[in-house]
Amino acid sequence: MEADDIDIKKIRRENSGKRKKIASENTQHDAASHYTDNPVIISAKDITKSFRMGRTNLRVLKGVDVQVHRGQFMAITGSSGSGKSTLLHLLGGLDRPDTGMVEFNGCNIADYSAGKLNKYRNKNVGFVFQFYHLLDELTVLENILLPVMASAGTIAWLAKSSKAKKAAMDLLELVGLADRAKQKSYQLSGGERQRVAIARALINKPDIILADEPTGNLDSKTGNGILNLFEDLNRAGQTIIMVTHDELIAHRTHNVVKLVDGKIE
């Protein structure tokens, strides 16, 4: 299912009332039989990445291969410094590998022009970070609209602003914060801020959500609510790649990729 086909209203209806308890193994089995029939949407092929630390060349990724199917919910795990976030940033086009390639729908993103790479980061992928990265001076609604505004000029924004605001309000209802639209982000709790960040990541209907430790700054109850939301989105067709250090969280996804010393274990 394409990201554009995700039915926000349907998710909202299904989430009304009490959530049904589904055994984790059954959820994973049903999901696995679904996504493996879909084409590969993004892949990393033998990628390496190093960083200069003074006179030392720190090798973080040492030949990583991974592929993700459309509609898959994948977790990337590993200890601190294993290269999890570095891999996620490379998949999202925030950085370039030293060698190897990242392919999106079969195309090497290193071949993209600067404009096409910006479009990829703005429209094809949506980012969710551990520390939210919301702008305190903006309202909740304005924070969600930022990716739309960034991709449109002044005239284009005037033409699409009403539709974009309606889409943002729909997303706020989806994440349970419709009544907070006019509040400033600093007035929200950590869990509420992360829900706003997820809504912002979804506003341009991305093909892939890239989530870097989305529950790492939250208590277990609040983090569980964020994971429930990700599961709902994935069941509606959203592809999600999530970095986490928590094995229990990781095993709520379809499959787990573990990085050890810069390589897939």
Buried (B, 14 or more C-beta within 10 A) or exposed (E): BEBEEBEBEEBBEBBEEEEEEEEEEEBBEEBBEBBEEBEBBBBBBEBBBBEEEEEEEEBBBBBBEBBBBBBBBBBBBBEEEBBBBBBBBBBBBBEBBEEBBBBBEEEEBEEBEEEBBBBBBBBBBBBBBBEBEBEEEBBBBBBBBBBBBEBBEEEEBEEBBEEBBEBBBBBBBBBBBBEBBEBBBEEBEBBBBBBBBBBBBBBBBBBBBBBBBBBBBBEEEBBBBBBEBBBBBBBBBBBBBBBBBBEEBBBBBBBBBBBEEBBBE
